[in-house]
Amino acid sequence: MSSLRNIDDTCIYCNMLPGDDCREDCFTNIFEQSLLDAPSFIPSERLIRQVSQLIVSEITTYMNMMSTAMRDLGNLGRVKLLARDFEDIHKLATALTNAGKLKDQEEVIKFYEDPTVFKNLSLLWNELGKPTKSEDETWQMFETAVSSYNTKEE
């Protein structure tokens, strides 16, 4: 009996009853025999070359996408670091202003033009937990250090 036919139902092609074999001229037998007798498929050189080129193209596209994504992630990481640095710079400027080191607009602008002038105070500020106002636990130590610090010596 043909393996293409549901043996619990009547054959939809030759109307043979369940349990009976299909007729020889039934589509299920003809189809099964044509598959068994068909020669094996051997792809041509041209087809192999085209499929290979397609695979290489897809892999190259994927690798380029991954490379771009990794570069973008790296850039995003650098942007996050810069954003965090800018946030710290703003907080340090606030702390220096509150401590009386940056007294007017010109000093604030000079600070933003070159914050490295305050490198030592920045290191101390980091060590003290980045205090910005008198309510912070280490503010008094920072304020004392700022008032006795000569920026020119940094």
N, C-alpha and C positions, 0 to 999 in steps of 0.2 A: 504494500500500500504506500502511496506517495506520502512523504513527510511534509509536503506543502499543504495537505488537506487536514482539516479538523475531523478526526475520526468519529466524533460524537454527533456530527451533523451530516446532512445530505450534501454531496459535492455540489458546489455552486456552478460548476462547468459542465459536468456530465450527468448530474442528478442521481448518482449511485447512492444507495441507502447506506446508513452508518454500518460499518463492519465489512462492507463489500469493497473490493478493489475497484479503482477507477478504470474506465475503458482505456485501451491503448491510445486512442486518438484524443483523449482528454488533455486539456491545457496543462494540468498539473504534471502529467507524465512527460509531455513534450518539453515543457520548460525544464524539468529536472534532467532529462536526457541531454538537452542542449547545453546545460551547464557542465555536466560530467564530460561530454565529448568536446567541449570547447578547448582550444589550445591555451596554454598559460600565457598571461599577458607579459610581454617583454617590452619595456619602454624604449623608445628610440633615443639615440644620442642627443638629438635636438631637444626632446622633452626633458631629459635628465639635465641638460645644460640650462634650460629655461627655469626648471624648478629650483636648481641650485642657485641661479642668479636671484630668484625671488627670495629664497631663504637667506642668502647673504644680504640682500637689500633690507629685509625685515630685521635681521640681527643688527645691522649697521644703524638703522633707524632707532632701534631700541637702545643700543649703546649710546647713541648721541643724546637721546632723551634722558637717559640715566645720568650721563655726564653733565648735561645742562641742569638737571634737577639737583645733583650733588653740588654743583657750583652755586646754584641759587640758594641751597640750604646753607652753604658756607657763607655766602653774602648775607643771608638772613641772620646767621649767627654773629657775623661782624657788626651788622646793624644793631642787633640786640645789645652787644657789648658796648658799642658807641652810645646807644641810648642810655644804658646804665651809667656809662662814664659821664654823659651830659647831666644826668640826674644828680650824680655825685658832685659835679662841678657846681651846679646850681645850689645844692645844699651847702657846700663849702662856702660859696659866696654869701649865702644867707648867714651862716655861722660867723664868718669874718665881719660882716656888716653888723650883726648883733653884738659882736665882741668889740666893736669900735675900730676895727682895722681898716675897713673900707668906709670912708666918711662921706664921700660925695660921688656924683655920677661919673666924674673923670676917673676916679680910682676903680670904680666898678668896671668901667669900660676897659681900663688897662688890665684889670684882672682877667677879663674874658679874652683880651687879645693875647695874653701869655700867662696862663695860670701856673706855669712851671716856676714862676718867680716865688710862688708860695709852696713849693714842693715840701719843704721841711714841716711847715704848719699842716700841710695836707696829710703827711705821714702821721704826725701826732694826732690829728683829728681822727684818722682811721683807727689808730691804736686806742683812742678813748671811746670808740663806738659811735663816732659821727654825731656828736651832740650839736644841736642848733639853737637851743634856748635854755633859759635859766632853770627850767623844770627838769632838764636832763641831769642824770646823776653825776656825770663827769664834766658838766659845763664849767664849773668853777675852775677846774684845773686847766681847761682849754683857754678860758678867758684870761687867766693869769699868764699863761704862756704867750698868748697873742699880745697882751699889753707890754710884755717885756721883750718881745722879739723885734729885731731890726730887720726889715725886709731886704735891705740892701746887702746884708751879709749872707743871705741864702744863696 
